[in-house]
Amino acid sequence: MAQEMRATIHESLERKLNVLTDIVFYAGSVAIALLAGGLVMLVAGVSPIEAYKLIWDGAVGDANGFKETLVKATPLLFAGLCYTFAYRCGLFNIGAEGQLYVGALAGTVAALYVPGLPWYVHLPVCILAGCAGGAIWAGIAGFLKVGRGASEIINTIMLNYVAIYLVSYMVTGPMKEPGGTLPQTARLPDSALLGKLFDSRLHYGFLLAVAAAILLYFILHRTVWGYEIRAVGLNKQAAKVMGIPVNRNVLLVMMLSGAIAGIGGYAEIAGVQNRLFQNFSPGFGYDGIAVALVGGAHPLGNIGSAILFGGLRSGANAMQRMTGTSTSLVYVIQATIIILVVCNRYWFGGLKKRIIASLTARVVGRRSDARPEENVAVVLGIGEREGRS
Amino acid sequence: MNEEVVVSFLAAAIRLSVPLLLAGIGILFMSRSGILNIGMEGMVLMGALAGVVGAHYYGSMEAGLLASVLAGAFIGLVFAFLVVTTGADQVVIGTAINLLGLGLTTVFGRSLLGMGQEAVQAEGIPVIPIPILADIPYVGEALFHQNLLAYASFLLVPAAALLFYKTNWGLQVRAVGEHPLAADTLGIRVHKTRYACCVIGGMLAGIAGCSLSLGILNQFTENMAAGRGFIALSAVIFGKWTPGGTMAASLLFGGADALQLRFQSFGIQIPYQFMLMFPYLLTMIALAWFSGKGKQPAATAVPYKSLSNRSE
């Protein structure tokens, strides 16, 4: 009995330390990536210290900067969640970019061509249309995967370009603002726009994104369906043997994943831009991959990493205005973070194992000498909640 | 349309298919050894920038070409280290390479070459009419009035086919892509083969970039690959993972691009966006069509841990 208890304590502690060391290593990866970005600035002839100061001031220096950070974090969070959700089911949805575009397109259609509704009907209809657009777009890839065994990786990439050209066609052709000269739609009616928070550019889309993160967390970690999804993600074969409908889950997860990105696309239009135009997303969909990876592919972790990358983006805008260094520097930092996080196990796997082993031994050894085992369980908070599988 | 228009269309179709073909053969090398490279876009951009930087700072297009090849080889090596040695996910690393390529080339493009109207113009790759053949009416003008890289890229196709299907090394590459474990037990060095394919693929990506910057525009512009890395991937898939098929698909997609430009300038009413979608849609159809028929190398995107290193 005591032995079993000790084993459980050991396991739970190990799990906690695992999360803790992950956080430390992720933070380290971000720090190294910032150094790499600094090196690039140095070579490009800009003082990294000054540039980072500008980025910092721009991102969190004052209330307005921080609000702008959250504005930028909103589409990133939607895109990150889109990637995360599919990833947990063992799918690679590289198509958040296209799903953002189609979601924005579908939402804009509902906003412009379904007139005369009060906002509390019109806005939900538009958001649902955005959802449906994204879901259908990702669903195409899901359907081809399930039905034809075609790689969802390739198809989602291809669909990105199709979506971007589709929106480009719509805003230069059928949906172009009547009488306007620019390739953009008319302004959305007020009843379809997302309200602003604190009299700033920040809009309710950010709260929607956070709500989506929490909802996804509950679906993935607190429901039977979420358990099924994670089981398929960990081992498709085993899941099938257990009687989990793999194909149905793959299709549903792709569609829901696309739906999340679809709302993100519409939120960017209805919250920030107020009208649909070509290339409204500077690659938010691809940034979502970095957001998801740094967020540990955990819905709640995505919130933090989306704010981090949102800050980098809004700060980099400030830097570009002041120094002329391109905001594309952010891509270098993002890419470095992705590479470090993905190769985390290779670089730090052994080190991590050793640290965890020695810490576990120390804590369990000391505590169990001093107190009865039951108390140790209380001290360590075992039984509070299940850990991630 | 008169003959002149047709000839100029054919010439443009070939010119525009050259970067696709070079990048496609590069992807083919990696694919055949079991590596999915969705980072081609970033690699092409780096090659494009290196070409102009080399040509500008050393004053000759040969230096530019060499710089492109070296930059491509380097990024291919880095890619190989990340996906082969560390076994990281190839899709994610590919995405990172794209971001890295876009970020680095934009920042350094601005600081080294300037931007907009003041951007540096470099010596381009010379157009060399082939004697006799170039004098053939119509066809000669379209096919044999191309630059050096165009001829080289089309010669690369039979060379790659010979390499893959008639040499021992080609057999090894294909074995590694289909069943690395079996190849390993036969004494083929899986990792070494994949490294070699990545470096070759990277070099070809660099040349592809050079064929865009020095071959077409004579300068570097931001994000000038404009999706061509992905179209090259499409060409490989649509070409069923063979050199000849890749060439045919590159010509088709290059032709669509050339047609699209002409539609725009003639004001023809088919929206050009639909022409631009064409390669991507065709790839999706092809992928759905082939799937299950075993065209894609079986070990694509699966990291391999060599037998001698499995002591965990």
Interface residues (C-beta under 8 A of the other chain):
Chain A: V40 V43 A44 G45 F92 I94 L144 G147 R148 G149 A150 S151 I153 I154 N155 I157 M158 L159 Y161 V162 Y165 L166 S168 Y169 T172 G173 Y286 I289 A290 L293 G324 T325 S326 S328 L329 V330 Y331 V332 I333 Q334 A335 T336 I338 I339 V342 C343 Y346 W347
Chain B: L36 I38 L82 T85 T86 G87 A88 D89 V91 V92 I93 T95 A96 I97 N98 L99 L100 L102 G103 L104 T106 V107 F108 R110 S111 E222 G227 F230 L233 S234 I237 P271 Q273 F274 L276 M277 Y280 L281 T283 M284 L287 A288 S291 G292 Q296 A301
